[in-house]
Structure formats: C-alpha cells, structure tokens
Amino acid sequence: MRQQATATEVIDDARVRVTRFDFAPGAETGWHRHSMDYVITAVTDCHMRLELPEGTVTEVTVPAGTAYRRDEGVEHNVINAGDAPMSFVEVELK
C-alpha cells in the first residue's frame, strides 16, 4: 500500500473548493471520481502516474506554474512518479 498524499482544504465556499495536494515520492491520492469540473495548477514540477478505471496507466509531467482543466466525471488514482516531492492546487468549480 502506498503512502497517501496530504490534502489541505484552502477555500470551500458557495462557488469553489480549493485544495492543495502534497505528495512524497510514490504517494497517491487513492481512487476518486471528480464530481465537479476542476482546474489543477502545479506548484512544483509534477511527474504523475495516472491509473484509470479500464486499467490504463499513463505518465505525464506538468511543469511548475502551468495548469490544466478537466470536466466532472474523471475517475483516477494520481501517484507521484518522480523522485522528489510534488504539489499542486486543485480548484473545483461548483
């Protein structure tokens, strides 16, 4: 079993929920399904391994300071595939 990433809620109001995720090398979020559209902004370079429900595993690098968005319904497990700690901020749109 992998170590769990640390999720720190920063804002949760009527419009958004903002959470910072910090991962030690090899740490994971655990399987989850996003119930809202969301935007991720990388605080550090994020070398992510994404496990998907159909068994697919992909690896992506999101450079520090860059962002991407996804629609609600995404289901995955996010793992720090790098050898350094990684962090990103997730903004969920209510």
C-alpha positions, 0 to 999 in steps of 0.5 A: 500500500502506498503512502497517501498524499496530504490534502489541505482544504484552502477555500470551500465556499458557495462557488469553489473548493480549493485544495492543495495536494502534497505528495512524497515520492510514490504517494497517491491520492487513492481512487476518486471520481471528480464530481465537479469540473476542476482546474489543477495548477502545479506548484512544483514540477509534477511527474504523475502516474495516472491509473484509470478505471479500464486499467490504463496507466499513463505518465505525464509531467506538468511543469511548475506554474502551468495548469490544466482543466478537466470536466466532472466525471474523471475517475483516477488514482494520481501517484507521484512518479518522480523522485522528489516531492510534488504539489499542486492546487486543485480548484473545483468549480461548483 
